[in-house]
Amino acid sequence: QVQLVESGGGLVQAGGSLRLSCAASGSSFSINGMGWYRQAPGKERELAARISRHGIPNYAHSVAGRFTISGDIAKSTVYLQMNSLKPEDTAVYYCNAADYSGRLYWGQGTLVTVSE
């Protein structure tokens, strides 16, 4: 089992920045990749960014160039630096981890609200 705890959400004005953090515990040695998903009101959960155990990032088109994912999966931590935030980035952001068997784990979510 892997437990994920996020922090860093909040309210920010458009154009501002926030940094999300996620720490994994439990069987974190089994993690093959980590990432951030987000779910806006009335919409499906979608990938924002993810990073492989080898440090290779992948971004959704909507956040590329504005968000940066970083961290050390071997140390069970991942961060999401969000710059130039837009109102459409408003969502609950969930930390995600995948183990080598493909099992997915989710954090409880942290709310990011971007005002006009």
Secondary structure, DSSP 8 states (H G I E B T S, - for coil): -EEEEEE--EEEETT--EEEEEEEEESGGGEEEEEEEEE-TTS--EEEEEEETT--EEE-TTTTTTEEEEEEGGGTEEEEEE-S--GGG-EEEEEEEEETT--EEE---EEEEEE-
